[in-house]
Amino acid sequence: MTISARRRSVRVWLLAAAATVIWVRYVGAVLLFIGAAAVSDPRCEKDAYAHPQLNPSGIPLLIGAALLWAAPFIGVAVARPSAATITLAGAAGVVSACAVSYVLTHPSPLFCI
């Protein structure tokens, strides 16, 4: 391997790592916010803060947001199956499932319009 090919390989890995960090951190936060807002308590009364209820019409959007977040990791695992990519896709699936279950078990009235 020549030095220029090695540098190109390092650049590609650094770019992939940066894209992964941006996707996990920032896009994940936006999608979680959208999903949480979709299932938040639509009542904006005092009782909503004491006993928040789940808005069931937002559950498909929450699940869709979680699947959208995990999709790149699953896509890479399908396109280039290796132990690392399959492990990463599995971890993304577990994180998505945990996020969905947390939001569904802890409804919030904080997204009143």
C-alpha positions as CSV (number, residue, x, y, z in Angstrom):
1,M,0.0,0.0,0.0
2,T,1.4,3.4,-1.0
3,I,1.5,6.4,1.3
4,S,-1.2,8.2,-0.6
5,A,-3.5,5.2,-0.5
6,R,-2.9,4.9,3.2
7,R,-3.7,8.6,3.7
8,R,-6.9,8.2,1.7
9,S,-7.9,5.2,3.8
10,V,-7.3,7.2,7.0
11,R,-9.4,10.1,5.6
12,V,-12.2,7.8,4.7
13,W,-12.2,6.2,8.2
14,L,-12.1,9.7,9.9
15,L,-14.9,10.9,7.7
16,A,-17.0,7.8,8.5
17,A,-16.3,8.2,12.2
18,A,-17.3,11.9,12.1
19,A,-20.5,11.1,10.2
20,T,-21.3,8.4,12.7
21,V,-20.8,10.7,15.7
22,I,-22.9,13.4,14.1
23,W,-25.7,10.9,13.3
24,V,-25.7,9.3,16.7
25,R,-25.6,12.5,18.7
26,Y,-27.4,15.2,16.8
27,V,-29.8,13.4,14.5
28,G,-30.6,11.0,17.3
29,A,-31.5,13.9,19.6
30,V,-33.7,15.5,17.0
31,L,-35.5,12.2,16.1
32,L,-36.0,11.4,19.8
33,F,-37.4,14.9,20.4
34,I,-39.8,14.5,17.5
35,G,-40.9,11.0,18.7
36,A,-41.3,12.2,22.3
37,A,-43.4,15.2,21.1
38,A,-45.6,12.9,19.1
39,V,-46.6,10.7,22.0
40,S,-46.7,13.5,24.7
41,D,-49.8,14.3,26.6
42,P,-52.1,16.5,24.5
43,R,-53.9,17.9,27.5
44,C,-52.4,21.1,28.8
45,E,-54.1,21.2,32.2
46,K,-52.8,20.9,35.7
47,D,-53.8,17.2,35.8
48,A,-51.6,16.5,32.8
49,Y,-48.5,17.4,34.8
50,A,-49.5,15.3,37.8
51,H,-50.7,12.3,35.7
52,P,-49.4,12.5,32.2
53,Q,-51.1,10.2,29.6
54,L,-49.7,8.7,26.4
55,N,-51.0,10.0,23.1
56,P,-51.4,6.7,21.2
57,S,-51.7,8.4,17.8
58,G,-48.0,9.3,17.9
59,I,-46.7,5.8,18.5
60,P,-46.1,5.0,14.8
61,L,-44.1,8.2,14.4
62,L,-42.0,7.4,17.5
63,I,-41.3,3.9,16.1
64,G,-40.6,5.3,12.7
65,A,-38.1,7.8,14.1
66,A,-36.3,5.0,16.0
67,L,-36.2,2.9,12.8
68,L,-34.9,5.9,10.8
69,W,-32.1,6.4,13.3
70,A,-31.1,2.7,13.2
71,A,-31.4,2.4,9.4
72,P,-27.9,3.5,8.4
73,F,-26.3,1.0,10.8
74,I,-28.5,-1.8,9.6
75,G,-27.9,-0.8,5.9
76,V,-24.1,-1.0,6.4
77,A,-24.5,-4.4,8.1
78,V,-26.5,-5.7,5.1
79,A,-24.1,-4.2,2.5
80,R,-20.9,-5.2,4.2
81,P,-21.5,-8.0,6.7
82,S,-18.7,-8.4,9.2
83,A,-18.6,-9.0,12.9
84,A,-18.2,-5.3,13.6
85,T,-21.0,-4.0,11.4
86,I,-23.4,-6.7,12.6
87,T,-22.5,-5.8,16.2
88,L,-23.0,-2.1,15.5
89,A,-26.4,-2.8,13.9
90,G,-27.5,-4.9,16.8
91,A,-26.4,-2.2,19.2
92,A,-28.3,0.4,17.2
93,G,-31.4,-1.8,17.3
94,V,-31.1,-2.2,21.1
95,V,-30.6,1.5,21.6
96,S,-33.6,2.3,19.5
97,A,-35.8,-0.3,21.3
98,C,-34.7,1.2,24.7
99,A,-35.4,4.7,23.6
100,V,-38.9,3.7,22.4
101,S,-39.7,1.8,25.5
102,Y,-38.5,4.7,27.8
103,V,-40.5,7.3,26.0
104,L,-43.6,5.0,26.0
105,T,-43.3,4.3,29.7
106,H,-42.5,7.9,30.7
107,P,-45.1,10.1,29.0
108,S,-44.5,13.8,29.2
109,P,-46.8,16.8,29.2
110,L,-44.0,19.1,28.4
111,F,-44.8,19.5,24.7
112,C,-48.1,21.4,25.1
113,I,-48.8,23.7,22.2
